[in-house]
Amino acid sequence: MALVGMGGIGKTTLATVVAHQLRPHFPDGVLWAHFAATEPEEILNNWARSLGHDFHRITDLAQLAEAVHRLLADRKLLIIVDDLFLDELVRPVEIKAVVPQVPGVPVLLTTRDQQAARAAGAQRLLDVDELSPAASLELLAGIAGEETVAAEQAMAASIAAMIQHHPLALEIIGRRLQKAGGTFARMHELLQAHLLEQMRYRTLDVRAVFEISWGLLTQAQRTLFMATGLFQGRPFQAAPVAALIASGVEQAEDGLFELVGLSLLRLGSQEGFVQHVLLAEYAAQQLQREGEPAGMEGRYAGYYLDFARRNQTDYSRLEPEWDNIMAGMELAHRNQQWQLVLDYANALSTPWLTRARYRLAVKGCQWAQEAANALGDPDRAAAIAMQWARAAIELNHYEQAFALLDKSLVHFRASGDKQGESDALYYMARIAGEHAGYGGPEQASEWLADSETLKRAVGDEMGLAEVLYRYARLYALGGNLGAAERLSQEALARGEQLGNEHLVARALQIYAHIVDHARQDYALATELVVRSQKIAQALEDEDLIATAEYMLAMSCYRRQEYELARQYAEQSAERYAHIGDRRSQGVALYWLSLALEQLDDHARSLSTVLACEQIFRAISWHYSLVDVLIHLGDLHMHDGDADAAAERWREARDLAVEHNRERVQRIDRRLTSLPESSS
């Protein structure tokens, strides 16, 4: 269902009442989304966090939506999507993402646009109209006081009619009378003058009420109110507002609470504030008309640049402020403060990547590259293009990333920048290693060799260590385990020497993988994984921790320590599910199923591997699906169903021929052992 009506008409309030009244029917809660003020990815991540999951590493919107929608399927939830809109910038996939079509999960929309409601698949549209005359007076009396309304009831009724019984306008008028005094007669005069000027635009009814509130504000309140418009409806704290108006934080906070009392703001989460977007738009326009926009916008950009610099590694502080930080960078870009834009790019380059904010990185790098070009700095432009490419790689935008790297490479070679050239070649090699369309392993090896030569020439020890690690991964995937082992050992030694703990943990894990597969030295593999696990825990890196747990499960299984294998596999699968890594979750579930089989829990083993099969089919991960189908066939044979086993093994063989040839012989042995009636 969709509640449709003009801005400020009370759609959100009505939705809040509905949510409160229906809450007992939804034991798993109510999920909210403010579509107009929040990116779809942020909405989905907020929902996932509310349900105990962290999917911020999933960068593709469709995949993120699929992951979150799966969480909703088994829950009794109500979803409310507030302020849905549709324009040329809103893609259908964005609406589909935040308006899930999940059986048993009702969705209530609020929107000003009937077309948006229909595009979202609303089955019923309910128009939210103005209040009745009686309800308008009741609302005014509830805010300004029954005696105040009774004393000027006719004038109050006239005002209600003039503003067409608009709830937001009525509330603001009531608050002003309650807080600042005055009469309905005086307000009627002011409102009448504004309405006569603005009658041609229906939505300006609310603006007229805003003008009344503006007229009754002190100069200090006006300055404060104009400052809030820069947040454009985003949540904010008192500290940045204090910087905007050049006051103390306590003074700014007191003033903001005054605006809350006047219904010009409302309290948000985390002891912050939030403003209705209509009021924010009005405040921003007043800043342009009567304020000091250039100075205040400059202070906004400066504040959030300083905030980003001070909290580069304090992710708990960065997380709720990303939108405001990026707005500061956008203001600097819009005002052509090019050096400030570049300073933002410097401050955010690391957290963009470490916190998987790849889309923000792409946007910021676009602005930064324009800034570098405007300042006539081709060296900086090339460096930014490479940073942009790194984010694009994580988004699987290989074509864009490769084009950026290729362009940077041309500049680095022309300018003699061997460090830049070596870095560009490194990332080009990564693309080739991950995508056959860019040359595959052979081309990746060639570019890595060139990168290594250059890094040795410039003395880039950290870069050399990363090149060795990339070589080790490349050779391990290609089956050259001897070379992979040697290179992983060298990468590990370099990482330890340089104090690069992330590299050390990654090198330990790939070294353990090689030792496990090449030499079946399970004791050494376990020792290496335990070392990586301790480092990962110290770094609080969930991905590295989950990988260590999966590898420990595998090692314990091969040592026939099946109960330990079960515990580690369960922990790993749960952790991977929490961060949204489905492929790795499936691998952990596979080893969990194997352990359960050995523990004679065949029912759970079967249900677990079926869940794993579902994941691998959904993401088309055929390489590991082969092992899953082999295992499923084994379970069917244990249950005496040779026909079902034969069906699984035949499909496994068909897939193995193309995706996992080393398994073909193993499958053939199983197929030849089948009874003649099944084979």
N, C-alpha and C positions, 0 to 999 in steps of 0.2 A: 504494500500500500504506500501511496505517496501523499504527503500533505503539501498542497500547492498554494502559494500565495506570495504577495509582495514582501520585500525585505522589511523586517521589523514587525510583521503582522502577528507574530506569536506562534509561528510554526515550531520553533525549537522548544518554547515553553510547553506547548501542547504535547510534543513528543516526550518531554521530560515527565509530564503528568502521566502519560500512557505507560511509560517505562516503570514509573513508581507503582502504579496500580497493578501492572501485570507481573511485577518482579517475583511474586510467590510462585508463578507458573513456570519460571525459568530458573531452576536451581543452579545452573552453571553461570548465571549472570547476564548482564547486558553489555554489549560491546558498542562503543561510540566511535564515530568518525566525523571530522569536520572536513568535508571534501574540498571546499573552496580555499581553505587555509593550509592544507596539509597534502604533501605529495602522496600518491597512492602507495609507494614503497614504504613510506613512514607509517601510514595507516596500518598496513599489513604487519609491519614489524611491531607496532604498538599492540595489535591484537595478539600476535604470537607471544610477546612478553607477558601479556595479561594471562595467557594460558600456560605459562611456564616454559616457553621455548625462546630461543634466540636464533633468528634466521637472517641476521644482517649480512652474512657471507653470501647469501643467494642474491645475485645482482640482476638476474633476468626477471622482469616483472611477471611474466606468465608463469615461470617456475615458482616464484615466490607465492603468487596467488594460489597455485595448485597445492603447495605445501600447507598454506594457512587454511585453505578450504578443507583439506583432509582433517585438520585438527577440529574443525567445526562439526564434522559429520556425525560424530558419536556423542554430541553434547546437546543439552536443552538450553539454547541461548536465544536471546533476542538481539538483533543487530539494528542499530539506528545510524543512518548515514545522513548527516546534516548538511544542508546547503549544497546539494548536488547541482552542477551546472554543465552546460554543453556549449562549446564553441569550437572554433577551428583548431585550437591547440589541444583539445581533449580528445585522446584516442579512444576508440571503442574498447580496447583491451584494458584501459584504465578504469572505465566504468564497470566492466565485467569483473575486474579484480576486486573492487570494493563493494559490489552488490552481488554477493555469491548466490548462485542458484543451487542451494544445498537442501535437499529434502528434510523437512522437519525444523528448519531454521528460518523463521520469519524475518523479513527485513522491512523496516519502516523508514521511508525517505522523507526528507523535507527539501523543497526546491521552489525556486521562483518560476521555473520553466517547465511547462507541461511536456514539451518535447524531450527534455532531459529525463523526465519520469518515464515516458514511454520507451525511450532508448534503453533505460535500465531494466525494462521488463515489468514495470509496475502493473499489477492486475487491476488495481482500482486507484483512481485519483480523487482525492477529497479536497475540495476548495476550502481554504481557511480564510474566511471573510472577516470584516471588521466586527467589533463588538456591537451588541445592541445598545441603544441609548441608555437603557436601565443598567446594563452591565458596565457601561462606561462610567456612569456616575458612581456605581459601586466600587469600581477600581480606584477612581479619584478619592473617594471617601476613605478607602482602606489605606491610602498612602498619606494624603494631606490631612485627613481627619474628618469625621462626620460633621462636626460643627462648622468647619470651614466651608464645606460644600453646601451644607444646609443654609448658611448665611448668604450665599450667592448662587443658589441652585440654578436659576435661569441662565445666568452668565456661564456657569460651569457647563450646562447642557449645550449652550451655544458654542462654546469652545470645542466640546466633544464633537459636535456636528461639523464644525469648520475643518477639523483635522480628520474627519470621516471615521471617527471612533477607532483610530489607530492605536493599538495597545502600547507600543514603545513610546509614541509621542505622549500619550496620556500618562504613562509612568514618569517620564521626565518632567512634565509639568507638575505632577503631584509631588515629586521629590523637591523641585525647586521651591514650591510653596511651603513644603514641610521644613526645609533647611534654611531658606533665605527670607521667608515671609513674602509680603506682597499680596496683591489681590487678583482675583479672576478678571476683574474689569481691566486692570492694567495689562495683564497678559493678553486679554482679548484684543486690545488696541494694537499691541505689537504684532500679534499673530495675523490680524486682519491686514495690516500693511504688507506683510511679507506674502500672504496668500494672493493679494491682488497683483503683485509683481510676478509671482511664480505659478499662477493657476494653470498654465498650459502644460506643465509637467506633473503628472500624477505623483511620481515618486518624490517630488520636492515638498510634499506635505510634511514629511519627516524633517526635511531640511529647515523648514520654517520653525519647527519646534527646537531644532538645534540652535537656530539663530537666537531664540529666546534665552536658552540656557547660556549661550555665549555672552549675551548682553548682561547677564546677571553674574558672570564670573569676575573675580578680581583680576588685576593684571598678572599677578603671580600664578593664579589658577589658569589663566589663558595661556601663559607661556608653557606651563606644565602640560596642559591639554594638547597644545600644538605638538609638543615633543612626542606624545604618545602616538600621534599619527604616523610617525616614521616606522612603527612596528607593523603597520598594515594588518592588524588583527592577530599577529603572532603573540604568544605568551612572552612576558618579559619580567625582569626583576627591577627593583628600585635603583640598583647601582648604575646601570647604563643611563637611566633617566636623569640621575643626579649629574652624570657627566655631560649630558646634553644641555642641561639648564645651568651648569656650573654652580651646583649647590652641594651641600653635604647629603649623604645617603639618608640619614634620619629625616632631614627636612623634606627631601623628595618623597620619602615613604609616607610621611604625614600628609603631604599634599595629594598623593595618589589615593590614600584612604578617603580623603575628602571627595575626590572624584567618584570613588566607589559609592559613597553615600548619596551622591547626586545622580546615580545611574549612568554616569558617563564612562565608567569602568566596572568590571566585576572581578572578584577574586578568582585567581586561577590555581593551578596545582603548585606544589613546592613553594608555598608562601609568595607566589608571584601574582601577576595581574594579567588580565586579558580584556580586549575591547571588541565590541561588536564591529564587524567590518564596515557597516554604514557610518558609525561614529568615527572609526579610524579614517575613512575616506574624507569625511568632513573635516576632521582635525588636520589632515595633511593638506587639504585645500586652504584652510585658514592659515597654515604655516606659509604657504606660497603667497597668500594675499597680505597678511599682516605681520608675519614673523620675519625671521632671519634664516631662510632656508639654506643658503650656502654654508653659513657658519654652523648651523645645527647638524646638517648632513655631514659636514666635515668632521665634527666631533663624534658623530655616530660611527663613521668609518674608522676614525682613530681609536675609539674605545674598543671596538671589537677586534681590531688588529692587535692592540696591546693584550686583549683577553686571549686571543689565539696564541700569541707568542708565550704568554705566561703559563698556558695550560696545554702546551703541545703534547705532553705525555700524561696529563691527568684526564684520562678519557671519561671519567665520571662527570667532570665539569664540562667537557666539550660536548658530550652527547646531547643534552637538552638545548644547546645553543647553536647547533649547526645552521639552522635557518637564519637566525639573526646574524651570525658571522658571515654567511654568504651574502646576505642583504647588504652588509657593510662593504664587502668587496664589490658588489654590483653598484652601490652608490658611488664608490671611487671610480669605477669604470664609466658610469653614466656622466659623471662630472669631469671626466678626462684627467683624473689625478693619476697619471700613469705610473709614477714611481710607487704610489701607495698600492696600486694594483699588483705590482711586482713584489712588493713587500708582503702582501697577503699570500701570494703564491709561494714565497719562501717559507713563510710561517706554517702553511698548511700542507706542504708537499709530503711530509712524513705522515701526519695523521690521516690525510686522505687515503693513503695506501694501507697503513697498518690497521685502520678501522674499517677497511673495505668500503669507503665512501667514493666509489669509483665514478659514479655519475656526477657527483659534485666536483671531483677532480677534472673531469672532462670539461664541465662548464667553466670552472675557474681557469683552466689552462687556455681555453678559448679567449677569455678576457685578457689573460696575461700575455698571450702571444700578440694580441692586438696592441697591448701597451708597449711591448718590446719593439714592435714595428713602428709605432708612433714615435718612440724615442730614438729610432734609428740604431737599434742594438741587435744586429743579426746573430751575434753569438748567443745572446740571451734567448732570442726567438727560437733558435735551434735546440737549445737546452730544454726549453719549455715544451717544444714539440715532442721531444723524447719522453718527457714526463707524462705528457698527454698520451703518448703511445703505450706507456706502461699501464695506465688505467684502462685504455681500450683493450689491451690484451686480456686483462682480468674480466672484462665484459664480453670476451669472445668476439670482439669487433676486429678481427684479424686484418681485414682489408684496410680499414682506416689506420690501424696501428702500423701496418707495414708501409703504407704510403708516407706516414709521418716520419718513420724511422729512415726510410729511403731518402726523403728530402733532407733530414738532418745529416745523414751520412755524407751527402754531396757537399753540404756546407762545411762539415768538420774536415773533410779531406782538402777542400779548397783553402781553408784557413790554417791548415796544419795542426788542428786540434786532435792529437792522437788519443787523448783520454776520451773525448767525446766520440771519436770514431770507434774506439774499442767497446764503449758502452752500447752504441747503436748496433754494432755487429753481434754483441751478446744477446740483445733482445730479439734481433732478427733470427738468430739461431734458435732461440726459445720458440718463436712462432713456427719455424720450419720443423722443429722437433714435435710440436703439438698438432700441426696441420700439414697433411701430405701435399696440399695444394701449393705450398711454398718451398717445395724441394725435398721434404722429408728428412730422415736421419742423415743421409749422405750430405745434403746441403747444410744441415745444422752442424755437422762435424767440421765442414770446411770453414764456416763462419766462426765457429768457436775457436778453431785453430788460429784464424786471423786475429780474433779478439785477444787470445792468449799472447800472441806475439807482441801486439801493441801494448798490452798491459805490462808485460815484462819490460818493454822499452821505457815506459813512463814510471815504472816502479809502483804500480797499483797492486799492492799485496792483497788487500781485501777483495778487489775485483778478480785477482787470480784464483783466490780460494773459491769464489762463486763459480768461476769457469770450470774448475775441477769438479765441483759438485754437479754442475750441469752435464759435464761429460759422463760422470758416474751414472746419473739417471738415464742418460741416452743409451749408454752401453748395456745397462741392466735391462732396459726394456727391449733392446735388440738381441738379448741372449748372450752377449759377450761378457760373461760373469767374471772371467779372470781380469780383464781390463777394468771392469767396473769396480772390482774389489780394490785393486791397486789405487785407482783414482779416488775412491771414497775414503781410503785410509789417508791419502795425501790431503784431501779436503778437510778431513777431521783434524789432522795435525796443524794445518794452517789456521783453521778456525780457533783451535785452542791457543795457538801462539798469538793470534790477533785479538783474542777475547771476544769473539763474535759468538755469543751463546746460541742464538737462533741457528746459525750455520752448524755449530757443533751438534745440536740436537738433531737437525735434519741429516747431517752426515752419519751420525751414529745409527739412525734408523735405516738409511739405505745400506749401510755397511752390514747391519744385522740381517737385512733382507737377503743380501748376497751370500753371507755366511750360511744362512739357513738353507738356501736353495742350492748353492754350489757345493758345499762341503757337509751339509747336514750336521753341522756342529751346533747342536741346539743349546748347549750350555753357554758357549761363547755368544751366540745370538741373544740369549736371555740376558746375559751380563750387559751387552751393548744397549739393549732396549731399556733395561732398568736405569742405566746411566742417563739415557735420553729422557726417560720419564721424570727423573728428579730435576733435570734442567727445565723441562717443560712446565713442571709444577711451580718452580721458582719464578718462571716468566709469566705464569698464569695464562698460558697459551692453550686454549681448549682444544684446538685442532691437533697440536703436537701431543697433548695428553691422550686424546682419543686414539691417535695412531699408535702410541706406545701400548695402550691397553689391548688394542686389537692384535698387535704383534706378540704381546705376552700370551694372549689366548692361543695364538697359533703355536707358539713355542711349547706351552704347557700341554697342548693336545698331542704334539709329536713326542713329548716325553711321557705320554700316557697319564698325565695328571689332569684328568678330565673335569674334576670338580673345580679346580683352579681355572681351567680353561673356560668353563661355563661362567664363572664369576667375572673374569676379565672381559669376555665377549659381551656379556650383558651390560657391563659398565660402558664399554666402548660404543655399543649400539645405541644406548641411551644418550650418551654424550653427542654422538654424531647426529642423532635425531634432533637434539636440542639446538645445534648450530645449523641444521638444515642441509648437511652434506649427505644426500641420499645414497650416492654410489658407495661411499665408505660405510654408511649404515648397513647397506646390503651385504657388504663383505663381512662385517662383524656378525650379522645375523647368520650368515652361512657357517661361520666357525662356531657360533652358538648352537646351531642345529647339529653339527657334527659331534660336539661335546655331549649334547642331550641324547643323541643316539647311543653313544658309548655308555651313558648312564642309565640306559634302558628306559628312558622317558620318550618313547616313540611317538606318542600323540603330540607332545610339545615339539619334538623335533620336526615332525611333519608340518605343523602349523607355522613354525618359525621359518622353515625353508620355503613354504608357500608365500609367506610375506616377503621374503627375499626375492623370490621369483617375480612377484608383482612389481617390485621396485626396479629390477633389472630390465624387465620388459618395458616398463614405462619410460625409462631413460635410454633404451636401446643399447644397453651395455652387454653386447653379445659375448665378449671374451669370458667374463665371469659367469654368464648365464649357462655356458657349457657345463661348468662344474656343478652348478645348481641342478641342472637337469640330470646329470649323472647321479648325484646324491638322491634326487627324488626317485629315480629308477631303483636305486638300492633299497630305499624305504618301501617302495611298492613290492619288491621281491621279498622283503622281510615279512610283509603282510600276506604273502602268497598270491599276489596279483601280477602274474607274469605278463599279461597283456598290457597292463598300465605301464609296467617297467619297460617293456619293449617300445611303447609309444614314446616315452621320455627319452630313451637312449637313442632312438632313431633321429629324433629332432636334435638331440645333442650332437650327433655325428654330422648332420647336415650343417649345423652352425660351426662345428669345429673345423671342417674342411676349409672354411673361409676365414674364420676368426681366431682359432686356437688349435693349430694343426698338431701340436705335441700331445693333445688328448685323444687323437683319432685311434691310436693303437689300444689305448685303455678301453675305449668304448667298444671297439671291435671284439675284444676279449669277452666283454659282457654279453654282447649280442650273440656270439657263437655258443655261449653257455645256456642260452634260453631253450626251453622245451621246443620241440619241432612245431607244435601247434601255434606258438607265439612268434617264433622266428620267421 
